[in-house]
Amino acid sequence: MSSALGIRPDGRYPEPLPFTAPWVYELHFPCDPRSPAIARLTLRAVLGAYHLADLADRAELLTTELATNSVRHTKGPASVRLQWLHPVLRVSVWDMSPDLPPLAPPPPVSAHADGGRGMVILDTVADRWGGCAMGEGPYGPGGKTMWFELSVPTPTPTV
């Protein structure tokens, strides 16, 4: 079998994707308080497998914030989508609520506030972020998607 076709010489498995090759993973989860932790563990496993551990701490923090907001403020399912387009990781969190948080830079939050820090954290930690509301259509439910991007510092490792 040919390695030009992505098959290893033993013919058992395809060759791993090159570091710069694009990929997408998506996790769908119910409105359950355990879901953000499952999303966080999945994200760490994927980033570790692709040698993107340098992004893992920031990506985990931001994914947890967005997934937790989805579970706390909506009543339906949600999903986390990881997309790698070298040198940028984009993480998107979709939920069934069409209500977007303010997308302008968030105002400062009191240290004693019970909540409201998620958007401040997102604005501080992400390289870029945003969101969009989607109307319900013939191909599925509406809702919204909040996303953030993290860039790999150069130089990049070779795999």
NUVEX-157390 format. One line per field, with one value per residue: x, y, z of N, C-alpha, C, O in turn. Coordinates in steps of 0.02 Angstrom, whole numbers. Layout:
! NUVEX-157390
n_c1 [X; ...]
n_c2 [Y; ...]
n_c3 [Z; ...]
ca_c1 [X; ...]
ca_c2 [Y; ...]
ca_c3 [Z; ...]
c_c1 [X; ...]
c_c2 [Y; ...]
c_c3 [Z; ...]
o_c1 [X; ...]
o_c2 [Y; ...]
o_c3 [Z; ...]
//
This chain:
! NUVEX-157390
n_c1 [42; 19; 108; 81; -53; -90; -81; -5; 152; 127; -3; -110; -161; -208; -89; -39; -114; -28; 48; 4; -113; -289; -424; -576; -671; -818; -927; -1077; -1191; -1301; -1413; -1344; -1264; -1141; -1090; -1000; -878; -853; -840; -724; -628; -630; -584; -452; -397; -403; -322; -201; -173; -146; -31; -45; -35; 11; -91; -190; -224; -277; -378; -458; -505; -582; -673; -739; -802; -891; -966; -1021; -1102; -1195; -1258; -1309; -1395; -1483; -1609; -1596; -1505; -1327; -1172; -997; -872; -720; -599; -462; -360; -217; -117; -213; -329; -499; -633; -799; -954; -1113; -1283; -1460; -1520; -1563; -1514; -1390; -1243; -1183; -1078; -982; -830; -828; -894; -801; -805; -863; -760; -830; -944; -1072; -1073; -1045; -916; -873; -874; -780; -666; -659; -635; -511; -424; -437; -374; -452; -630; -808; -982; -1138; -1311; -1435; -1573; -1714; -1726; -1760; -1670; -1638; -1629; -1626; -1538; -1382; -1210; -1062; -893; -714; -543; -378; -208; -65; 92; 235; 394; 317; 290; 356; 279]
n_c2 [-59; 114; 253; 375; 378; 395; 284; 181; 90; -40; -56; -43; 75; 246; 376; 497; 660; 800; 932; 1057; 1030; 1053; 1022; 963; 943; 894; 906; 858; 899; 872; 980; 986; 988; 924; 931; 1042; 1001; 881; 929; 1005; 905; 831; 927; 948; 821; 813; 923; 886; 769; 822; 893; 1022; 1072; 1190; 1280; 1231; 1265; 1398; 1377; 1282; 1355; 1457; 1382; 1314; 1422; 1468; 1350; 1325; 1439; 1408; 1294; 1345; 1450; 1411; 1296; 1186; 1070; 1083; 1122; 1096; 1150; 1117; 1188; 1180; 1282; 1304; 1440; 1442; 1405; 1384; 1389; 1351; 1377; 1320; 1352; 1337; 1458; 1615; 1732; 1847; 1889; 2055; 2111; 2207; 2270; 2206; 2281; 2326; 2210; 2194; 2133; 2064; 2019; 1899; 1841; 1864; 1876; 1802; 1855; 1955; 1880; 1808; 1914; 1956; 1844; 1777; 1780; 1827; 1852; 1821; 1820; 1754; 1763; 1646; 1620; 1510; 1382; 1289; 1185; 1156; 1195; 1364; 1478; 1521; 1555; 1566; 1611; 1588; 1628; 1562; 1585; 1495; 1518; 1567; 1488; 1346; 1177; 1028; 887]
n_c3 [0; -27; 41; -11; -23; 104; 184; 303; 293; 344; 312; 398; 463; 428; 387; 510; 512; 441; 537; 492; 425; 400; 518; 598; 745; 832; 970; 1038; 1165; 1307; 1401; 1540; 1697; 1699; 1573; 1531; 1591; 1524; 1394; 1412; 1445; 1327; 1235; 1285; 1262; 1120; 1081; 1139; 1066; 942; 962; 1016; 1142; 1198; 1182; 1261; 1399; 1394; 1298; 1363; 1476; 1413; 1337; 1439; 1503; 1400; 1373; 1498; 1512; 1412; 1466; 1586; 1547; 1448; 1390; 1313; 1204; 1167; 1081; 1053; 947; 873; 774; 671; 583; 526; 575; 677; 805; 813; 920; 939; 1018; 1016; 1056; 1096; 1124; 1058; 1107; 1115; 1208; 1251; 1122; 1118; 1194; 1356; 1508; 1658; 1796; 1961; 2092; 2186; 2129; 2084; 1960; 1783; 1737; 1631; 1496; 1509; 1538; 1418; 1327; 1372; 1365; 1240; 1071; 968; 961; 951; 903; 841; 806; 756; 654; 664; 546; 393; 400; 530; 707; 771; 866; 941; 907; 992; 981; 988; 951; 953; 928; 873; 944; 852; 826; 744; 796; 716; 649]
ca_c1 [0; 60; 102; 54; -125; -101; -82; 60; 180; 96; -71; -162; -190; -184; -37; -66; -116; 26; 30; -30; -175; -349; -467; -633; -705; -878; -956; -1144; -1204; -1366; -1413; -1327; -1208; -1078; -1069; -939; -819; -842; -813; -656; -586; -625; -540; -383; -375; -392; -264; -142; -160; -120; 28; -64; -41; 23; -155; -241; -248; -321; -437; -500; -537; -633; -724; -778; -845; -946; -1009; -1058; -1156; -1246; -1295; -1344; -1443; -1529; -1644; -1588; -1438; -1275; -1116; -932; -839; -649; -577; -392; -337; -150; -96; -267; -381; -563; -680; -866; -1004; -1181; -1339; -1525; -1544; -1540; -1494; -1317; -1217; -1156; -1016; -933; -789; -870; -875; -770; -850; -841; -729; -878; -1004; -1084; -1064; -1030; -845; -858; -857; -717; -614; -656; -604; -442; -383; -440; -343; -511; -691; -869; -1041; -1192; -1376; -1460; -1644; -1734; -1735; -1783; -1619; -1624; -1647; -1587; -1493; -1325; -1143; -1008; -830; -651; -484; -312; -155; -4; 151; 285; 389; 273; 325; 345; 255]
ca_c2 [0; 174; 307; 433; 376; 404; 220; 162; 31; -103; -58; -46; 139; 302; 418; 554; 722; 847; 985; 1114; 1009; 1073; 970; 986; 896; 924; 869; 880; 879; 893; 1032; 948; 1022; 887; 942; 1082; 962; 834; 969; 1024; 846; 815; 977; 935; 761; 829; 967; 845; 723; 861; 930; 1092; 1080; 1260; 1316; 1195; 1300; 1453; 1349; 1251; 1408; 1491; 1333; 1303; 1481; 1469; 1291; 1336; 1487; 1372; 1250; 1385; 1500; 1383; 1236; 1133; 1044; 1129; 1087; 1129; 1133; 1135; 1191; 1199; 1309; 1326; 1428; 1466; 1361; 1417; 1350; 1380; 1345; 1334; 1331; 1351; 1526; 1664; 1793; 1857; 1938; 2113; 2094; 2260; 2253; 2205; 2328; 2293; 2176; 2197; 2073; 2031; 2000; 1827; 1818; 1917; 1880; 1761; 1895; 1990; 1830; 1796; 1972; 1961; 1786; 1757; 1824; 1857; 1818; 1850; 1778; 1770; 1731; 1613; 1607; 1441; 1374; 1223; 1135; 1144; 1248; 1425; 1482; 1566; 1528; 1608; 1580; 1622; 1602; 1564; 1572; 1461; 1560; 1540; 1440; 1290; 1112; 985; 820]
ca_c3 [0; -38; 90; -46; -11; 175; 218; 329; 258; 365; 285; 450; 482; 388; 416; 546; 475; 455; 586; 460; 392; 437; 545; 638; 790; 861; 1025; 1055; 1234; 1334; 1453; 1599; 1728; 1686; 1504; 1522; 1608; 1470; 1339; 1430; 1439; 1256; 1205; 1305; 1227; 1049; 1075; 1155; 1010; 886; 985; 1026; 1214; 1216; 1180; 1300; 1460; 1374; 1265; 1415; 1515; 1373; 1320; 1499; 1512; 1351; 1382; 1561; 1497; 1374; 1511; 1637; 1522; 1398; 1413; 1264; 1192; 1145; 1051; 1049; 884; 871; 704; 664; 519; 546; 644; 720; 831; 826; 960; 935; 1061; 993; 1098; 1067; 1139; 1009; 1142; 1118; 1257; 1216; 1088; 1129; 1251; 1416; 1561; 1715; 1842; 2030; 2119; 2230; 2090; 2080; 1891; 1736; 1720; 1572; 1437; 1525; 1528; 1346; 1296; 1395; 1350; 1170; 1021; 936; 980; 926; 907; 795; 817; 696; 656; 650; 475; 371; 411; 600; 754; 770; 922; 931; 912; 1018; 961; 1002; 915; 984; 879; 897; 938; 806; 773; 756; 797; 659; 668]
c_c1 [44; 51; 78; -22; -141; -104; -11; 85; 149; 24; -126; -197; -168; -129; -70; -66; -55; 2; -10; -95; -236; -388; -523; -656; -765; -907; -1025; -1159; -1272; -1357; -1405; -1265; -1141; -1049; -1007; -875; -802; -814; -740; -608; -576; -577; -468; -356; -359; -329; -199; -123; -129; -60; 15; -73; -28; -41; -205; -267; -296; -385; -485; -539; -595; -689; -769; -826; -904; -993; -1050; -1115; -1212; -1289; -1336; -1401; -1488; -1560; -1634; -1517; -1390; -1220; -1054; -899; -768; -628; -506; -380; -270; -138; -149; -314; -443; -607; -746; -911; -1072; -1230; -1404; -1552; -1518; -1512; -1418; -1299; -1193; -1088; -964; -888; -830; -846; -841; -822; -820; -811; -777; -941; -1009; -1072; -1044; -958; -828; -837; -793; -658; -604; -619; -530; -398; -381; -402; -397; -572; -751; -927; -1092; -1254; -1400; -1535; -1658; -1749; -1755; -1733; -1601; -1642; -1603; -1538; -1439; -1261; -1097; -943; -771; -596; -422; -261; -95; 53; 201; 351; 345; 312; 311; 325; 264]
c_c2 [62; 225; 371; 436; 383; 339; 204; 101; -35; -109; -53; 21; 194; 340; 474; 616; 764; 902; 1041; 1095; 1030; 1012; 1003; 928; 932; 877; 899; 856; 906; 950; 997; 980; 987; 902; 986; 1044; 912; 870; 987; 964; 826; 863; 963; 873; 775; 871; 930; 800; 759; 905; 1005; 1106; 1152; 1301; 1288; 1234; 1357; 1428; 1317; 1303; 1438; 1443; 1319; 1361; 1479; 1409; 1298; 1385; 1452; 1329; 1291; 1427; 1475; 1320; 1176; 1110; 1099; 1088; 1130; 1104; 1160; 1133; 1218; 1220; 1342; 1399; 1447; 1409; 1403; 1367; 1387; 1341; 1368; 1313; 1356; 1420; 1575; 1728; 1797; 1902; 1999; 2095; 2149; 2239; 2258; 2255; 2290; 2264; 2181; 2130; 2033; 2009; 1924; 1799; 1876; 1923; 1845; 1802; 1935; 1942; 1816; 1853; 1977; 1905; 1767; 1806; 1861; 1819; 1854; 1803; 1798; 1731; 1702; 1601; 1534; 1435; 1303; 1167; 1123; 1203; 1309; 1425; 1533; 1526; 1582; 1573; 1621; 1590; 1612; 1547; 1539; 1510; 1527; 1533; 1381; 1225; 1074; 916; 773]
c_c3 [0; 18; 56; -37; 63; 214; 242; 292; 280; 342; 335; 463; 434; 425; 456; 501; 490; 502; 554; 426; 433; 463; 586; 682; 819; 914; 1039; 1126; 1258; 1383; 1520; 1631; 1719; 1617; 1496; 1539; 1554; 1409; 1351; 1422; 1366; 1221; 1222; 1269; 1154; 1041; 1091; 1097; 951; 904; 990; 1100; 1236; 1218; 1231; 1360; 1442; 1341; 1314; 1455; 1475; 1353; 1380; 1511; 1465; 1360; 1446; 1550; 1459; 1420; 1561; 1609; 1466; 1425; 1366; 1256; 1168; 1111; 1054; 986; 887; 798; 702; 592; 533; 529; 695; 740; 843; 863; 959; 982; 1037; 1047; 1067; 1081; 1086; 1041; 1148; 1177; 1218; 1186; 1091; 1187; 1316; 1468; 1617; 1763; 1912; 2052; 2162; 2194; 2087; 2010; 1847; 1715; 1655; 1511; 1448; 1514; 1454; 1310; 1313; 1368; 1276; 1126; 982; 961; 951; 935; 855; 814; 752; 704; 640; 576; 457; 385; 485; 643; 746; 828; 910; 934; 939; 1001; 986; 961; 957; 930; 911; 891; 890; 843; 793; 756; 733; 684; 611]
o_c1 [101; -5; 55; -52; -199; -127; 37; 46; 144; -8; -185; -257; -115; -123; -124; -24; -31; -58; -55; -130; -235; -384; -519; -660; -763; -910; -1030; -1141; -1296; -1302; -1455; -1219; -1088; -991; -964; -824; -744; -769; -699; -554; -522; -535; -425; -298; -308; -287; -148; -64; -90; -42; 57; -115; -53; -44; -257; -328; -350; -439; -546; -599; -650; -747; -830; -884; -961; -1054; -1108; -1170; -1271; -1350; -1393; -1451; -1527; -1539; -1662; -1474; -1411; -1222; -1057; -897; -757; -638; -491; -388; -267; -147; -133; -336; -440; -617; -750; -907; -1087; -1221; -1403; -1604; -1459; -1490; -1386; -1336; -1183; -1045; -907; -906; -862; -787; -849; -878; -760; -835; -766; -987; -959; -1063; -1028; -939; -773; -789; -755; -607; -548; -575; -490; -340; -330; -398; -389; -567; -746; -922; -1089; -1251; -1386; -1557; -1618; -1781; -1767; -1750; -1556; -1666; -1548; -1501; -1448; -1259; -1095; -938; -777; -602; -414; -271; -78; 62; 207; 362; 337; 362; 261; 351; 247]
o_c2 [60; 239; 416; 489; 379; 338; 212; 63; -81; -161; -59; 22; 189; 335; 497; 623; 764; 916; 1069; 1138; 1026; 958; 1061; 871; 992; 817; 959; 800; 956; 967; 980; 999; 1017; 888; 968; 1053; 900; 844; 984; 972; 805; 841; 965; 873; 753; 857; 942; 792; 730; 950; 1047; 1147; 1172; 1353; 1319; 1235; 1362; 1453; 1324; 1297; 1445; 1463; 1314; 1351; 1488; 1418; 1277; 1374; 1465; 1328; 1272; 1437; 1514; 1294; 1123; 1128; 1155; 1026; 1192; 1044; 1219; 1083; 1271; 1181; 1402; 1418; 1467; 1370; 1453; 1311; 1446; 1280; 1428; 1261; 1393; 1439; 1576; 1773; 1756; 1948; 1994; 2067; 2139; 2194; 2309; 2270; 2230; 2290; 2174; 2077; 1973; 1983; 1888; 1739; 1930; 1970; 1855; 1784; 1946; 1960; 1812; 1840; 2001; 1917; 1745; 1865; 1920; 1761; 1911; 1752; 1853; 1673; 1729; 1575; 1501; 1478; 1262; 1108; 1085; 1255; 1305; 1376; 1581; 1470; 1637; 1512; 1680; 1532; 1662; 1500; 1553; 1542; 1466; 1572; 1367; 1219; 1085; 891; 714]
o_c3 [25; 39; 91; -43; 83; 271; 204; 263; 240; 352; 317; 472; 404; 486; 437; 457; 547; 506; 587; 400; 494; 434; 604; 659; 830; 904; 1052; 1145; 1232; 1403; 1553; 1595; 1730; 1604; 1456; 1506; 1539; 1376; 1306; 1394; 1346; 1182; 1177; 1247; 1128; 998; 1058; 1080; 913; 866; 972; 1120; 1289; 1251; 1242; 1371; 1471; 1355; 1308; 1465; 1501; 1353; 1372; 1529; 1487; 1355; 1448; 1575; 1471; 1413; 1577; 1643; 1439; 1476; 1377; 1296; 1152; 1111; 1056; 972; 900; 763; 729; 546; 549; 471; 751; 698; 879; 841; 976; 986; 1037; 1080; 1018; 1052; 1071; 1006; 1181; 1194; 1157; 1220; 1069; 1225; 1328; 1473; 1625; 1768; 1921; 2032; 2173; 2225; 2087; 2002; 1872; 1680; 1628; 1478; 1401; 1485; 1430; 1268; 1272; 1349; 1251; 1141; 966; 980; 929; 969; 827; 835; 698; 755; 608; 547; 501; 383; 500; 619; 718; 837; 872; 960; 913; 1007; 1002; 939; 993; 892; 968; 838; 889; 889; 852; 721; 700; 733; 617]
//
